[in-house]
C-alpha cells in the first residue's frame, strides 16, 4: 500500500474544516495510518519547504504555515498520492474545480487548506519529518 502525507493547514483548522476534509478521504476508502495536531516551527517549515527556500514567496509561506496549529496525517491506499492530489485540486482555490477540496472550500492560492505530497519521493521525505519512521 502506498502512503502520503497531508497537512490540514492553519486555515482549515481555524475554519473548523478538519472533520469535513478527513471525512472526504475516508469516504473515498483511504485509511488514516497516523495523525496529530501540532504547531510547525520555523525550523520544520524550512525542512518541509526546502525546495522553496530561495523563492520570493517563501517568507509568506513560512509565516502562514507557522501561524497556527495544523493536522498532519499519513493516508494509505492504492495509488493514494495520485488519488489525494486529484481530490485536493489545483493550488489556487479560485481555479480549483468544484468537487475538489480546494474548489469547494478555498478562495486563495496561499490559504488553500491542505498540503499533499506530490510524488512517492516527496512522501518518503515528508512523512518522517512529521512522524519519524511510520
C-alpha positions as CSV (number, residue, x, y, z in Angstrom):
1,X,0.0,0.0,0.0
2,X,1.2,3.5,-0.9
3,X,1.3,6.2,1.8
4,X,1.2,10.0,1.5
5,X,1.4,13.0,3.9
6,X,-1.4,15.5,4.2
7,X,-1.3,18.7,6.2
8,X,-4.5,20.4,7.1
9,X,-3.2,23.9,7.2
10,X,-3.9,26.7,9.8
11,X,-6.9,28.0,7.7
12,X,-8.5,24.5,7.7
13,X,-8.1,24.2,11.5
14,X,-9.3,27.8,12.1
15,X,-12.4,27.4,9.9
16,X,-13.2,24.0,11.6
17,X,-13.0,22.1,8.3
18,X,-10.8,19.3,9.6
19,X,-13.6,16.8,10.0
20,X,-15.2,17.6,6.7
21,X,-11.8,17.2,4.8
22,X,-10.9,14.0,6.6
23,X,-14.3,12.6,6.0
24,X,-13.8,13.0,2.3
25,X,-10.6,11.0,2.4
26,X,-12.2,8.3,4.5
27,X,-15.4,8.2,2.3
28,X,-13.1,7.6,-0.7
29,X,-11.8,4.5,1.1
30,X,-8.4,5.8,2.2
31,X,-7.1,4.8,5.7
32,X,-5.6,7.2,8.2
33,X,-2.5,5.5,9.5
34,X,-1.2,8.3,11.7
35,X,-2.5,11.7,12.7
36,X,-1.6,14.5,15.1
37,X,-2.2,18.2,15.9
38,X,0.9,20.3,16.0
39,X,2.4,23.7,15.6
40,X,5.0,23.8,12.8
41,X,8.2,25.6,14.0
42,X,10.2,27.8,11.6
43,X,12.8,25.0,11.5
44,X,10.3,22.4,10.5
45,X,8.8,24.7,7.9
46,X,12.3,25.2,6.4
47,X,12.8,21.4,6.2
48,X,9.4,20.8,4.8
49,X,9.5,23.5,2.2
50,X,13.3,23.2,1.4
51,X,12.7,23.4,-2.4
52,X,11.0,26.8,-1.9
53,X,13.7,28.5,0.3
54,X,15.0,30.7,-2.4
55,X,11.7,31.6,-3.9
56,X,10.2,35.1,-3.3
57,X,7.1,33.7,-1.7
58,X,8.9,31.6,0.9
59,X,8.8,34.1,3.7
60,X,5.0,34.4,3.4
61,X,4.6,30.7,3.2
62,X,6.7,30.2,6.3
63,X,4.7,32.9,8.2
64,X,1.4,31.3,7.2
65,X,2.3,27.6,7.9
66,X,3.6,28.6,11.4
67,X,0.7,30.9,12.2
68,X,-1.5,28.3,13.9
69,X,-2.0,24.6,14.5
70,X,-2.1,22.1,11.7
71,X,-3.3,18.5,11.5
72,X,-0.7,16.2,10.0
73,X,-1.8,12.8,8.7
74,X,-0.5,9.8,6.9
75,X,-3.1,8.4,4.5
76,X,-2.8,4.9,2.9
77,X,-4.4,3.2,0.0
78,X,-3.9,2.1,-3.6
79,X,-2.3,4.9,-5.6
80,X,-3.0,7.2,-2.7
81,X,-0.7,10.0,-3.9
82,X,-2.5,10.5,-7.2
83,X,-5.9,10.0,-5.6
84,X,-5.3,12.6,-2.9
85,X,-3.8,15.1,-5.4
86,X,-7.0,14.8,-7.5
87,X,-9.2,15.2,-4.5
88,X,-7.3,18.2,-3.2
89,X,-7.4,20.1,-6.6
90,X,-5.0,22.7,-8.0
91,X,-3.1,25.0,-5.7
92,X,-5.2,28.1,-6.3
93,X,-8.6,27.7,-4.8
94,X,-10.1,30.2,-7.3
95,X,-9.0,27.9,-10.1
96,X,-9.7,24.5,-8.5
97,X,-12.6,22.5,-9.9
98,X,-15.8,22.2,-8.0
99,X,-15.9,18.9,-6.2
100,X,-12.3,19.2,-5.1
101,X,-11.4,20.2,-1.5
102,X,-9.8,23.5,-2.6
103,X,-12.6,24.1,-5.2
104,X,-15.3,23.7,-2.6
105,X,-13.6,25.4,0.4
106,X,-10.8,27.7,-0.7
107,X,-10.6,31.2,-2.4
108,X,-6.8,31.6,-2.3
109,X,-3.6,30.2,-3.6
110,X,-1.8,30.5,-0.3
111,X,-4.6,29.8,2.2
112,X,-5.5,26.7,0.3
113,X,-6.4,24.4,3.3
114,X,-4.3,21.4,2.6
115,X,-0.8,20.2,1.6
116,X,-0.5,16.8,-0.1
117,X,2.7,15.0,-1.1
118,X,3.2,15.4,-4.9
119,X,5.2,12.2,-5.6
120,X,6.4,9.0,-3.9
121,X,9.8,10.6,-3.3
122,X,8.2,13.6,-1.6
123,X,6.1,11.4,0.6
124,X,9.2,9.4,1.6
125,X,10.9,12.6,2.5
126,X,7.9,14.4,4.2
127,X,6.4,11.6,6.3
128,X,9.5,11.2,8.5
129,X,9.7,14.9,9.1
130,X,6.3,14.7,10.9
131,X,6.1,11.1,12.1
132,X,9.6,9.6,12.3
133,X,9.5,6.0,10.9
134,X,5.8,5.5,10.4
